[in-house]
Amino acid sequence: MNNPQCVATNMPAHERKGLAILALTKEAQVTRLSERQGISRQFIYRQKHMAEQAIDQAFATNHTQVMFYLPVTPEWIDQLILSLTLICRSSCRGVKELMQVMLGVSVSEGTVHNRLQCAAAQASAINRAQDLSAIGVGLHDEIFQRSVAVLAGVDAASTYCYLLAAAEQRDSDTWAIHLLDACKQGFNPDHTIADAGQGLRAGQKVALPGTPCHGDVFHIQQQCESLANVLARRAKGAVSRCRALEAQMLQAKEVGCGNTLSRELTLARQAHKKQNF
């Protein structure tokens, strides 16, 4: 009879794995495996335990595992500042706090502002080199950043922003100057779309004579929505008043005084019908 210890010692790895699988799946009893293979039950239990550990390790979530390392350089810090402000819409103060808390890097709000201004200057040089001849419809408007007017122009098809300039004035001369700069880059749309701003439209007539400027629908839609909200509130108020008067009428009829509210309830119902109409 073979020595169980010798059999276990000389058993190849694939056979040990097979024993562990049989023990885990319970396809064969440990006692029968021990007798058939000529090995001890303790040896089989050890193989089973090793297999269980391997399975647990394979499916365990390691929260302390390092995913990757980043070389934090001054250039990378500048990229992070731009990403936080442009992608995450973070404020300068938010960028400063994140740098201190997450990276232990001390930067001032002024440093963040300077990095953004430097990147804006580089972006302006790139933008001035773009060919704008492919723009068929230009969307023009005036937006505001901290009470400072910003003249904006966007390609309707691609949403490419070809004009974004802070300006002290938003009169015709200012608009004409910026649109003429765009014309030097090939800007010659079939038509533009804008609101009723006098300076905007007058400036376009100077820079793009003969190019139609169609009116937008945003402001009309906004006014209609405001009107609809007012009418809806009035109709809701009329319904509430009718219900309140009807409840008062029922109470008055119980004591024989229903006629005291007849005229007021009639007027309320007429107002309700008028609002619904």
C-alpha positions in Angstrom: 0.0 0.0 0.0 1.3 3.4 -1.0 2.2 5.9 1.8 -0.5 8.7 1.7 2.2 11.3 2.4 4.3 10.2 -0.5 1.3 10.1 -2.9 0.3 13.7 -1.8 3.9 14.9 -2.2 4.3 13.6 -5.7 0.8 14.6 -6.9 1.1 17.1 -9.9 -0.5 20.5 -9.6 -3.3 19.7 -12.1 -4.4 16.7 -10.1 -4.5 18.8 -6.9 -6.6 21.3 -8.7 -9.0 18.5 -9.8 -9.3 17.3 -6.2 -10.1 20.8 -5.0 -12.8 21.2 -7.7 -14.4 17.8 -6.8 -14.3 18.8 -3.1 -15.8 22.2 -3.8 -18.6 20.9 -6.1 -19.3 18.0 -3.8 -19.4 15.6 -6.8 -17.5 13.0 -4.6 -17.3 12.6 -0.9 -14.0 13.5 0.7 -13.8 10.1 2.3 -14.2 8.3 -1.0 -11.7 10.6 -2.7 -9.2 9.9 0.1 -9.6 6.1 -0.3 -9.5 6.2 -4.1 -6.5 8.4 -4.4 -4.7 6.9 -1.4 -4.3 10.2 0.3 -5.5 11.7 3.6 -8.6 13.6 4.0 -6.7 16.5 5.6 -4.7 16.9 2.4 -8.0 17.1 0.4 -9.4 19.7 2.8 -6.2 21.7 2.4 -6.6 21.7 -1.4 -10.2 22.7 -1.0 -9.3 25.6 1.3 -6.6 26.8 -1.1 -9.2 26.8 -3.9 -11.7 28.7 -1.8 -9.1 31.4 -1.0 -8.2 31.8 -4.7 -11.9 32.2 -5.6 -12.4 34.8 -2.8 -9.4 36.7 -3.9 -10.5 36.7 -7.5 -13.9 38.2 -6.7 -12.8 40.4 -3.8 -12.9 44.2 -4.3 -9.6 45.8 -3.3 -10.3 49.4 -2.5 -6.7 50.1 -1.7 -5.4 48.9 -5.1 -3.4 51.6 -6.9 -4.9 52.0 -10.4 -2.0 54.2 -11.8 0.5 56.8 -11.0 0.5 60.3 -12.5 3.7 62.5 -12.9 2.5 65.8 -11.5 4.4 68.5 -13.3 3.8 72.2 -13.5 2.4 71.7 -17.0 0.0 69.0 -15.7 -1.1 71.5 -12.9 -1.9 74.1 -15.6 -3.9 71.5 -17.5 -5.8 70.6 -14.4 -6.7 74.2 -13.7 -8.1 74.6 -17.3 -10.0 71.3 -17.0 -11.6 72.2 -13.7 -12.8 75.6 -15.0 -13.8 74.7 -18.5 -15.1 71.1 -18.0 -16.2 71.1 -14.4 -17.3 74.8 -14.4 -15.4 75.4 -11.2 -14.7 78.8 -9.8 -11.2 80.1 -9.1 -11.8 79.6 -5.4 -12.9 76.0 -6.0 -9.8 75.3 -8.0 -7.6 76.7 -5.2 -9.4 74.6 -2.6 -9.1 71.4 -4.6 -5.4 71.9 -5.2 -4.8 72.3 -1.5 -7.0 69.5 -0.3 -6.3 66.8 -2.9 -2.8 67.6 -4.0 -1.3 69.6 -1.2 -0.4 72.3 -3.8 -0.9 75.9 -2.8 -2.1 78.2 -5.6 -3.7 81.6 -5.2 -6.9 82.7 -7.0 -4.7 85.2 -8.9 -2.5 82.4 -10.2 -5.6 80.6 -11.4 -6.8 83.8 -13.1 -3.4 84.3 -14.8 -3.3 80.7 -16.1 -6.8 81.2 -17.6 -5.8 84.5 -19.2 -2.7 82.9 -20.7 -4.7 80.0 -22.1 -7.3 82.5 -23.5 -4.6 84.4 -25.3 -3.3 81.2 -26.9 -6.8 80.2 -27.9 -7.5 83.6 -29.4 -4.5 83.2 -31.7 -5.7 79.8 -32.8 -9.3 81.1 -33.4 -8.0 84.0 -35.5 -6.4 81.4 -37.8 -9.6 79.5 -38.5 -11.4 79.5 -41.9 -15.0 80.7 -41.4 -16.1 80.5 -45.0 -18.0 77.3 -44.3 -20.5 79.0 -41.9 -23.9 79.3 -43.6 -26.0 80.6 -40.7 -24.6 82.7 -37.9 -26.3 83.1 -34.5 -25.5 86.4 -32.8 -26.4 87.6 -29.3 -25.2 89.6 -26.3 -24.5 87.8 -23.1 -23.1 89.2 -19.8 -20.4 88.2 -17.4 -20.4 90.2 -14.2 -22.2 93.1 -15.9 -19.7 93.1 -18.7 -21.2 92.7 -22.2 -19.8 89.8 -24.3 -20.5 89.7 -28.0 -21.2 86.1 -29.1 -21.4 84.4 -32.5 -22.1 80.7 -33.1 -22.3 78.6 -36.2 -25.8 77.2 -36.3 -24.8 73.9 -38.0 -21.7 73.0 -35.9 -22.2 75.2 -32.8 -18.7 76.4 -33.3 -18.2 79.7 -31.4 -16.4 82.0 -33.8 -17.0 85.2 -31.8 -16.7 85.6 -28.0 -15.4 89.1 -27.1 -15.9 91.1 -24.0 -16.7 94.7 -24.8 -17.3 97.9 -22.9 -20.0 99.0 -25.5 -22.4 97.0 -27.5 -23.3 99.6 -30.1 -23.1 99.4 -33.9 -19.5 100.4 -34.1 -18.4 97.7 -31.7 -20.4 95.0 -33.4 -19.2 96.1 -36.8 -15.5 95.9 -35.8 -15.8 92.4 -34.5 -17.8 91.2 -37.5 -15.3 92.8 -39.9 -12.6 90.8 -38.1 -14.6 87.7 -38.7 -15.0 88.6 -42.4 -11.3 88.7 -42.7 -11.4 85.0 -41.9 -13.9 84.3 -44.6 -17.1 84.8 -42.6 -19.8 85.4 -45.2 -23.0 83.6 -44.1 -26.2 83.3 -46.1 -28.1 84.9 -43.2 -27.8 85.5 -39.5 -30.3 85.1 -36.7 -30.5 87.6 -33.8 -32.8 89.4 -31.5 -34.0 93.0 -32.0 -30.9 94.6 -30.5 -30.3 97.9 -32.4 -26.6 97.9 -32.0 -26.2 94.3 -33.2 -28.4 94.8 -36.3 -26.9 98.2 -37.2 -23.3 96.8 -36.9 -24.2 93.9 -39.2 -25.5 96.3 -41.8 -22.1 98.0 -41.8 -20.0 94.8 -41.8 -22.2 92.5 -43.9 -24.4 94.8 -46.1 -27.0 92.8 -47.9 -26.9 89.8 -45.5 -30.3 89.2 -44.0 -30.7 89.1 -40.3 -33.7 87.0 -39.3 -35.4 87.4 -35.9 -35.1 84.7 -33.3 -38.1 83.0 -31.7 -36.7 82.8 -28.2 -38.0 86.1 -26.9 -41.4 85.6 -28.5 -41.6 82.2 -26.9 -40.5 83.6 -23.6 -43.2 86.3 -23.6 -45.8 83.7 -24.6 -44.8 81.4 -21.8 -45.0 84.3 -19.3 -48.4 85.2 -20.6 -49.6 81.6 -20.4 -48.3 81.3 -16.8 -50.2 84.4 -15.8 -53.4 83.2 -17.4 -53.0 79.7 -15.8 -52.6 81.3 -12.3 -55.7 83.5 -12.9 -57.7 80.4 -14.0 -56.6 78.5 -11.0 -57.5 81.4 -8.7 -61.0 81.6 -10.3 -61.6 77.8 -9.7 -60.5 78.2 -6.0 -62.8 81.2 -5.5 -65.8 79.3 -7.0 -65.2 76.3 -4.8 -64.9 78.5 -1.7 -68.1 80.4 -2.5 -70.0 77.2 -3.3 -69.0 75.8 0.1 -70.1 79.0 1.8 -73.4 78.9 -0.2 -74.2 75.4 1.1 -73.6 76.6 4.7 -75.8 79.7 4.1 -78.6 77.6 2.6 -78.7 75.5 5.8 -79.6 78.6 7.8 -81.9 80.1 5.1 -79.4 82.8 3.9 -78.4 81.4 0.5 -79.6 84.5 -1.4 -76.9 86.6 0.3 -74.2 84.9 -1.8 -76.1 84.4 -5.1 -74.8 87.4 -6.9 -71.2 86.9 -5.8 -71.2 83.2 -6.8 -72.7 84.1 -10.2 -70.0 86.6 -10.9 -67.3 84.1 -9.8 -68.7 81.4 -12.1 -68.8 83.9 -15.0 -65.1 84.8 -14.3 -64.3 81.1 -14.2 -65.9 80.5 -17.6 -64.1 83.5 -19.0 -60.7 82.3 -17.9 -61.3 78.8 -19.3 -62.4 80.4 -22.6 
